Amino acid sequence: MIRVGLIGAGFIGRNHFNQYEKLGARARVVALCDLEPDRRAGDWSKVGGNVADTQGTKRDLGNIRQYADWKELLADPEVDMVDLCIPTYLHAEMAIAALKAGKHVLCEKPMALTVEDCDRMLEAARDAKGKFMVAQVIRFWPECVYLRNCITDQRYGALKALHLRRQASTPDYSWRSWILDPRNSGGALLDLHVHDVDWAIQLVGMPQAITAQGYQRTGGGIDRVTALWHCGPDRVVQLEGYWDMPAGFGFNMGFTAVFEKAAIVFDLASGKPLTVFRNGAAPETPKIEGEDGYYAEIEYFLSCAEKNENPQISTPQESRNAVAVALAEKQSILTGQTVRL
Ligand SMILES: NC(=O)c1ccc[n+]([C@@H]2O[C@H](COP(=O)([O-])OP(=O)(O)OC[C@H]3O[C@@H](n4cnc5c(N)ncnc54)[C@H](O)[C@@H]3O)[C@@H](O)[C@H]2O)c1
């Protein structure tokens, strides 16, 4: 049984809490920290987000210890693992302190706002007793795992073109609107688009160079990015991420992958299942195996902690590289130049 201290009971903290409830005897949330008294007491009626919570908005937290100060939670000897679901500007400080306190640390994405902070986190993780992973949920999303397997086993031949997209209305739900200030969130580039940057690194490796276009909106952050990744002569890799859509749009994530012998298309908001198109055959909708991505990422990290193994599906170094590549895209947007990596 891994005893979990959850810091941040907002949109994603509430989601993670639900996953621990599903994990039964493997893990239990024993401590919860949030600055807001109602949130740390289990009243989540003011928590917003772009995905509804099916478990209701008020919870009886029973014997879960409640902390207003995250340093007190870190000092709790009955906490084995810390799950960081706090705004991004707090990731580096809290993750480093939690690793130094000997805890296992699962930290929400993006790893941090700067490469320097990511490097400090990597250094803390190298010397730590506990395991460390950034919660790159897309690597665990069933449709995304399916696509990765198709690329790896080449069942449709080599990958020729990849288009990843993540599209949203401007988020209006965060605690004190922290997300709209790019000094706190990194804008859509680091908050939203970084999901696909990290996933693309897993799928095609690091790009050799990047050409990106985009623009700054709310508070100067990059709110729209379209990036071409230069990955060699035989492959076209394009990523787009934005949260400049009007309120009614909501959220969509999707991808199109073109292989030598097939194309795979998925768009969450379309309501259609992932579909494989092949010449001379009717479109196929393969059965997509696997648990909810949030459940799967947490379950995987717990299994690493249980086995005393460093996470391999998502490594902190790759999460750091995702921040570096996203910031290279920003440099390309701001300079109008191709950036070599
Ligand atoms: N993986 C995903 O799909 C996903 C989705 C949403 C958010 N996130 C990431 O999760 C993190 C949190 O985002 P969110 O949407 O849950 O934000 P949120 O605004 O909904 O919640 C943040 C919570 O942190 C609390 N908090 C702030 N400062 C604190 C402090 N010093 N000590 C304790 N609690 C504090 C706030 O009271 C609030 O309850 C961000 O890094 C974000 O990028 C990831």
The ligand as a Tripos MOL2 file, in Angstrom:
@<TRIPOS>MOLECULE
LIG
   44    48     1     0     0
SMALL
NO_CHARGES

@<TRIPOS>ATOM
      1 N1         -2.6940   16.1750  -17.4230 N.am      1 LIG1
      2 C1         -3.7220   16.9200  -17.7120 C.2       1 LIG1
      3 O1         -4.5520   16.5730  -18.5500 O.2       1 LIG1
      4 C2         -3.8930   18.2280  -16.9900 C.ar      1 LIG1
      5 C3         -5.1320   18.8550  -17.0270 C.ar      1 LIG1
      6 C4         -5.2710   20.0530  -16.3040 C.ar      1 LIG1
      7 C5         -4.1990   20.5770  -15.6110 C.ar      1 LIG1
      8 N2         -2.9930   19.9450  -15.6200 N.ar      1 LIG1
      9 C6         -1.8410   20.5110  -14.8870 C.3       1 LIG1
     10 O2         -2.1110   20.3500  -13.4960 O.3       1 LIG1
     11 C7         -1.6560   21.4850  -12.7540 C.3       1 LIG1
     12 C8         -2.8450   22.0720  -11.9810 C.3       1 LIG1
     13 O3         -3.8360   22.5150  -12.8980 O.3       1 LIG1
     14 P1         -5.4010   22.5690  -12.5040 P.3       1 LIG1
     15 O4         -6.1360   22.7150  -13.7940 O.co2     1 LIG1
     16 O5         -5.7610   21.4400  -11.6100 O.co2     1 LIG1
     17 O6         -5.4680   23.9490  -11.7070 O.3       1 LIG1
     18 P2         -6.6270   24.4830  -10.7310 P.3       1 LIG1
     19 O7         -6.5270   25.9500  -10.7700 O.co2     1 LIG1
     20 O8         -7.9420   23.8510  -11.0940 O.co2     1 LIG1
     21 O9         -6.2140   23.9210   -9.3160 O.3       1 LIG1
     22 C9         -5.0250   24.3080   -8.6660 C.3       1 LIG1
     23 C10        -5.2180   24.0440   -7.1760 C.3       1 LIG1
     24 O10        -3.9790   24.2850   -6.5060 O.3       1 LIG1
     25 C11        -4.2410   24.9550   -5.2800 C.3       1 LIG1
     26 N3         -3.0420   25.6780   -4.8660 N.ar      1 LIG1
     27 C12        -2.5000   26.7810   -5.4210 C.ar      1 LIG1
     28 N4         -1.3830   27.1420   -4.7630 N.ar      1 LIG1
     29 C13        -1.2040   26.2420   -3.7680 C.ar      1 LIG1
     30 C14        -0.2490   26.0870   -2.7310 C.ar      1 LIG1
     31 N5          0.7820   26.9250   -2.5960 N.pl3     1 LIG1
     32 N6         -0.4040   25.0720   -1.8610 N.ar      1 LIG1
     33 C15        -1.4460   24.2160   -1.9790 C.ar      1 LIG1
     34 N7         -2.4010   24.3300   -2.9330 N.ar      1 LIG1
     35 C16        -2.2760   25.3200   -3.8150 C.ar      1 LIG1
     36 C17        -5.4220   25.8660   -5.6040 C.3       1 LIG1
     37 O11        -6.1200   26.2530   -4.4310 O.3       1 LIG1
     38 C18        -6.2500   24.9620   -6.5280 C.3       1 LIG1
     39 O12        -7.1860   24.2000   -5.7990 O.3       1 LIG1
     40 C19        -1.0400   22.4190  -13.7880 C.3       1 LIG1
     41 O13         0.3550   22.2360  -13.8410 O.3       1 LIG1
     42 C20        -1.6720   21.9930  -15.0990 C.3       1 LIG1
     43 O14        -0.8420   22.2500  -16.2290 O.3       1 LIG1
     44 C21        -2.8340   18.7830  -16.2860 C.ar      1 LIG1
@<TRIPOS>BOND
     1     1     2 1
     2     2     3 2
     3     2     4 1
     4     4     5 ar
     5     4    44 ar
     6     5     6 ar
     7     6     7 ar
     8     7     8 ar
     9     8     9 1
    10     8    44 ar
    11     9    10 1
    12     9    42 1
    13    10    11 1
    14    11    12 1
    15    11    40 1
    16    12    13 1
    17    13    14 1
    18    14    15 2
    19    14    16 1
    20    14    17 1
    21    17    18 1
    22    18    19 2
    23    18    20 1
    24    18    21 1
    25    21    22 1
    26    22    23 1
    27    23    24 1
    28    23    38 1
    29    24    25 1
    30    25    26 1
    31    25    36 1
    32    26    27 ar
    33    26    35 ar
    34    27    28 ar
    35    28    29 ar
    36    29    30 ar
    37    29    35 ar
    38    30    31 1
    39    30    32 ar
    40    32    33 ar
    41    33    34 ar
    42    34    35 ar
    43    36    37 1
    44    36    38 1
    45    38    39 1
    46    40    41 1
    47    40    42 1
    48    42    43 1
@<TRIPOS>SUBSTRUCTURE
     1 LIG1         1 GROUP 0 **** ****
